[in-house]
Amino acid sequence: EKRSFVQDVDRQLEEAQEL
């Protein structure tokens, strides 16, 4: 159940890079 957290963080990091 830690993969979900990692995937969420990875997604947020990608979005932050777009900004």
HELIX and SHEET records of a PDB file:
HELIX    1   1 LYS A    2  GLU A   18  1                                  17    
END                                                                             
